[in-house]
């Protein structure tokens, strides 16, 4: 079973996945449909990813978002 890791943001989680993967930006772009240039700039922190691109990268790595429910939302 994969180890669960907690991050402060989706961007932080995706950057960690990209950084820890041996896949080239070119191959990752082919696999996700996100341009190599966008992935490279995102990984360096120079730009964000559009939501649709982030969804594709997250799906590729199996990253999911869990939003904690606050007390106010439970009432």
N, C-alpha and C positions, 0 to 999 in steps of 0.2 A: 504494500500500500504506500502511495507517495506521501512524503512528509508535507504537512500543511505549513505554509509560511504566511505570516501576516505582514502586510505593507500598508503604508499610509495613503497610498493612492494607486489607481489602476496604472498610471504612467510608471510609477516606481516598480510595480510588479512586472510589467512588460519589459522595462529596461533590464531588470534582473534576468528575466528569461532569455532575452537576446544576448546579454553579456555571458551567460553561462552555457550557451549553446555553441556547438562547433560548426553549425550550419553557416554558410556564407550569406552575406546580404543578398547576393544575386539569387541563390537557391531559395532563401526565405521569401523573397519577393515573388518568385515563380510559384511557390507553394501557397502563398496567401493572397496573391493578386495585388499586393501593395508594392509600389515602386521601390527599387533598391535605394534611390536617392532619399526618399521619404524615410525609409527605415534607418538609413545611416544618420541622417540629421536628427531623427528622434532619439536614437541610441546615444548620440553625443549631447543631447539636451538642448539642441539648437532650435527645435520646433516641436510642436505637439503633433498628434495624429488626429485626423478627423475621426468621429465616432465610428463610422462604418469601417475604417481601416483598423482602428483599435479593436473592434469586435472580431475582425478576421484574424488578427495576430493573437488575441486572447483565445479564440477557438482553436487555433493551431497548437498553442501550448497547453490548452486545457485549463486556462485561468478563469476562475469564476469570481463574482463579486457577491459578498454577503454584507447586507446593510443591517446593522443592529437596530432593533426596534426600541424606541424610547418609551418611557412610562406614559407620556402624553399620548402617543400613538395607540397604546393598548387600551386606553379608556374609551 
